[in-house]
Amino acid sequence: MSGRQDAPPALAGTLATGINCASRCISQLARPWLTQLVLRLALAVPFWRSGILKWHGFLQLNDTAIDLFTDEFKLHLPGGPFSFPEPAVVAFLSACGEVGFPVLLVLGLGTRFAAVGLLLMTCVIELTVPDGWPIHITWAAMALGIAAYGPGAISIDHLLARARK
């Protein structure tokens, strides 16, 4: 009878040891610097890909980018949808943000500023394409995480902060 009573604690101990081992392995893999780097890269990619398609040359938008903001994109606000004011200007600013902010994120330079910029762009995108909320909320979560916790150790911001000490 004592053998039966000993088996559950031994099983619980083995299970606890296995869980602790798995937890240690996961914490070694999911290091904060790696998490922050992956968040920055993951947020940069969709904006870069969209932004790079809007350019025809140095500081020259292609016609499609301007047409999108003139004819296709509308702000879905109460009483709307409404056209974007000054679509050529909005297209230019959007394309600059979609290329510039991702570069800053990848480099880890002005990282929190770039993350907040992409968060604001995500809010405007959500007002423009409200059905895209599942992906937009993911971008918003990544941007908020970067803004809250910073760029991590693998960044120019981190190097600059260390140099100031």
C-alpha positions in Angstrom: 0.0 0.0 0.0 2.9 2.4 0.7 4.1 1.9 -2.9 0.9 3.4 -4.1 1.2 6.4 -1.9 4.8 7.0 -3.0 4.0 7.0 -6.7 1.9 10.2 -6.9 4.5 12.4 -5.2 7.3 10.9 -7.3 5.2 11.5 -10.5 4.5 15.1 -9.3 8.2 15.7 -8.6 9.2 14.4 -12.1 6.5 16.5 -13.7 7.6 19.6 -11.7 11.2 19.0 -12.7 10.2 18.7 -16.4 8.2 21.9 -16.2 11.1 23.7 -14.6 13.5 22.5 -17.2 11.2 23.5 -20.0 10.7 26.9 -18.4 14.4 27.5 -18.1 14.9 26.5 -21.8 12.2 28.9 -23.0 13.5 31.7 -20.9 17.0 31.2 -22.4 15.5 31.4 -25.9 13.0 34.2 -25.4 15.6 36.8 -24.1 14.4 40.4 -23.9 17.0 41.6 -26.4 15.9 39.0 -29.0 12.2 39.7 -28.4 12.7 43.4 -28.9 14.8 42.9 -32.0 12.2 40.5 -33.5 9.3 42.9 -32.7 11.2 45.8 -34.4 11.8 43.7 -37.5 8.3 42.3 -37.6 6.7 45.7 -37.4 9.1 47.2 -40.0 8.5 44.7 -42.8 4.8 45.4 -43.7 5.3 49.1 -43.6 8.5 49.0 -45.6 7.0 46.7 -48.3 4.0 49.0 -48.6 6.0 52.2 -48.6 8.7 51.1 -51.1 5.9 50.4 -53.7 4.8 54.1 -53.6 8.0 55.5 -54.9 9.1 56.1 -58.5 12.4 57.7 -57.7 14.1 59.8 -55.1 11.3 61.8 -53.4 9.1 61.2 -56.4 5.8 59.3 -55.8 4.4 57.0 -58.5 1.0 57.9 -59.9 -0.6 54.9 -58.2 0.2 56.2 -54.7 -1.5 59.5 -55.4 -4.4 57.8 -57.1 -5.0 55.6 -54.0 -5.3 58.6 -51.7 -7.4 60.5 -54.3 -9.8 57.8 -55.4 -9.6 54.6 -53.3 -8.8 55.5 -49.7 -11.5 57.1 -47.6 -11.7 57.9 -43.9 -14.4 55.9 -42.4 -15.6 58.3 -39.7 -19.1 58.9 -38.4 -21.1 60.6 -41.2 -18.5 59.5 -43.8 -16.7 58.0 -45.6 -14.7 61.1 -46.3 -11.9 61.8 -48.8 -8.5 62.5 -47.6 -7.7 66.3 -47.6 -4.8 67.1 -50.0 -4.3 63.5 -51.2 -0.9 64.2 -52.8 0.5 65.6 -49.6 -1.0 62.8 -47.5 0.4 60.2 -50.0 3.8 61.8 -49.8 3.8 61.9 -46.0 2.5 58.3 -45.8 5.2 57.0 -48.2 7.9 58.9 -46.2 6.6 57.4 -42.9 6.3 53.9 -44.4 9.9 53.9 -45.5 11.5 56.1 -42.9 10.1 54.7 -39.7 10.9 51.0 -40.6 14.5 52.0 -41.3 14.7 53.7 -37.9 13.2 50.5 -36.3 15.6 48.2 -38.0 18.6 50.3 -37.0 17.2 50.8 -33.5 17.7 54.6 -33.8 14.9 56.9 -32.5 13.1 53.6 -31.9 10.4 54.8 -29.6 9.7 57.8 -31.9 9.5 55.4 -34.9 7.2 53.0 -33.0 4.8 55.8 -32.1 4.9 57.1 -35.7 3.9 53.6 -36.9 1.2 53.4 -34.2 -0.4 56.6 -35.4 -0.1 55.5 -39.0 -1.8 52.2 -38.0 -4.7 54.2 -36.4 -5.2 56.1 -39.7 -4.9 52.9 -41.7 -7.6 51.4 -39.4 -9.9 54.3 -40.2 -9.2 53.8 -43.9 -9.6 50.0 -44.0 -11.7 49.1 -40.9 -12.1 45.4 -42.0 -8.3 45.0 -41.5 -8.5 45.3 -37.8 -7.1 41.8 -37.0 -3.7 42.7 -38.6 -3.9 46.4 -37.5 -4.3 45.4 -33.8 -1.2 43.2 -34.2 0.8 46.1 -35.6 -0.6 48.4 -32.8 0.4 45.8 -30.1 4.0 45.5 -31.6 4.3 49.3 -31.8 3.1 49.7 -28.2 5.5 47.0 -27.0 8.4 48.7 -28.7 7.4 52.2 -27.4 6.9 50.8 -23.9 10.1 48.7 -23.6 12.4 50.3 -26.0 14.6 48.9 -28.7 16.6 46.4 -26.7 20.4 45.8 -26.5 20.8 45.3 -30.2 20.2 48.9 -31.3 22.0 52.2 -31.9 19.8 53.7 -29.2 21.3 51.3 -26.7 24.8 52.0 -27.8 24.2 55.8 -27.6 22.7 55.4 -24.1 25.8 53.4 -22.9 28.1 56.0 -24.4 26.4 58.7 -22.4 27.1 56.9 -19.1 
